[in-house]
Amino acid sequence: MKKSFCVAALCLVFGGTSFARPGGSPQGGAPVPTDETPGQQSQILASVPTGGYSCGRASYPLNCYGVTANIGGTFWVDIYTNAYPTPTGFIYFFGVADLGQATITGATTTKNSLGQVTNVVVTFTGNTNDGDNGTYSGTGNFTFTQYKMSGGSGRGGGYPGYIQILTGGSLTITYN
C-alpha cells in the first residue's frame, strides 16, 4: 500500500512536468527559452569602497580576487599581461547574473614610471551558467594604484614590496 501511495503521489506532483533531455530541450522537442537576447548588453561595475579595494601584494599575473559587483556576487580577474603572443587570463564570476568563467582574449595596459600597471583594458568571451548554452563577449576596464609597504618581509627586513589597489572597474557584457 505504501508503495502504491508513493507512486501515486509522485504522479500527482510530477504529472505536468516535462523533464529536459541532456541536449537542453524538453521531451516535447521545443528548445529551452533563453533569458538573453542576442546583442543584449549588461553593464557591471566593481563596487569599490573609498580608498579602493585591496588586491593584495602586487604580483604577476595581475590578480584581484573577491571584487564585489554592483548587481550582486563577486568576480576574480587574473590577467597575464605579458603573455606571448597575446595577453591572456580569465575572469571568474561568482553569482554575478548568469555569467560563468570568461577567457581573456586580449589586454592593453598602461604603466607608471616604475613599470606597474595602472590601467588595463581586457576583451573576453565566456559561457552562461544557467543551462541555456548561452555565450557572451565583453570588455573590461580596470584601474589600479600601488602603495609601497612599510617594513620588510622575512629576516632582516628585506624588500617590502607593493600593495595593489583596485580603484575602479567596469565590465560590458554583450550576449551572443
N, C-alpha and C positions, 0 to 999 in steps of 0.2 A: 504494500500500500504506500509506504513512504517513497519508494522508487517511482511509482506512478504519479504521485503528487509532485515530486521534484521535477519530473519530465514535463508535466502539465504546466507547472509554474514557469519553467524556462520557456516553453512555447508562448505563454502569455506575455512574458517580459520581452522576448526577442522576436516575436511573431512578425512585426512590421519592420524589423531591422534588416538592412541589406549590408552584408559584410563586404569589405573591399578585397579584391584579389591583389596579389603582390604587384601587379602592373599599375596599380593606382586607380583602377576603375571598379565600381561596384559590380555585383554579379549580373546586373542587367546590361552591362556593357557601356553605359554612358560614362564619360570621363569625370573625374572628381573636379568640381569647380575650383578655380584658383581665386585667392583673395587679392591678388595683384594684377594689374593690367599692364601689358607691355608699354613701356615709356613712362609709367608712373614713377614719380620721384619722391624721395623721402629725405629730409634734412635732419641730421643728428648732430647735436652739439655736445662737446665734452663739458660736463658740469664742473668747472674748475673753481675751487674756493679762492678767496682773496689771498694773494701771495703765491698762488699756483699749487699744483699737485705734484708731490714728490715722486719721481720715478726711481728713486734710489741712486746709487752710485753711477755716475756717467760711465757708460761702457759701450763696447761694440759686441754684438749688434745694438743699435739703438732700440731700447726696450722700455715699455711702460705698461705695467700690469694693474688691473683693477680700476681703470678710469670710469667714472660714473657717466652714463649717457642721460641727456635731458629727458628722454622718453622712457626711461626705466632701464634697468640692467646695467651691465658694465662691459668693457671690452679691453682686450690686451693687444697691443701693437708691438711688433717685433720686426725691425727693418735692417736688412743687410745693405747699407748704402753703398758699400764699395764692391759689391759682388760683380763678378765678370761673367758674361758680357753686359748684363744689365742688373740693376739693383733688384732684390727680391725680399721675400719675407711673408708675413701673414698678419691678419687681423682676426682675432678670435672673439666672437660675440657671445656673451653670457646673458641670455634673457632679454636681448635687445630686438624688439619686434620679432620677425620670423627669420632673422639672419643667422646663418651658420658661419663656418670658417671661410674667410676670404684669402685668396692668394694675391700677394702684392706682385704686380707685373712691371712696375717701374717706379722710380723715385727721383726727384730733383731736390738737391739740398743747397742750403745757404749756410755758410760757416763764418764764424768770427775770426779775429786775428790769431787766436790760439788753435784754430782748426776744429773747434767744437761746433756741432750742428745747432743752429739757431732756428732754422725753419726747414721743414721737409714737406713736399707735396707728393703724394703717392697715388697711383692708379691701381685698381684691384678688381678681381672677379670672384664670385662665390655662388654658393647654392643656398636656397632657403631650407629651413629645417622643419617645416610644417607639413611635410608629406605630399605636397603638390608638385614636386620635382621642379620648382621654380629656380631661376637663376637671376643674378643681378651683376651689375658692374658699378664702379664708382670711383670717386676721387676723395682724398682726404688731405687736409691741410693742418699741420701741427707746428706750433711754435714752442721753443724751449729757451730756457736760460740756465746757466750753470753757476753754482756758488762753490768757492773753494772751502773745503772743510778745514776746521782748525785742528791742531794736534796732528798726530800721525797714527799709523797703524803698526802694530807689532812692536817688537823690542827696539828701543832706541828712537821711537817716534816715527821714523820712516816718512814716506811721501803721503800726505793726507788725501790727495785726490779731490774730485769734484762731485757734488750732488747735482743731478739733473732734474730740473723743474719744468713740468708742462704748464705753460701759461695760457694756452688756448688751443682749441682743436675743433674741427668740423668735418663731417663726412656727408657727401651727397651720394645717395644710392639711386640707381635707375634700374627698375625691374625690366627684364628681357621678356 
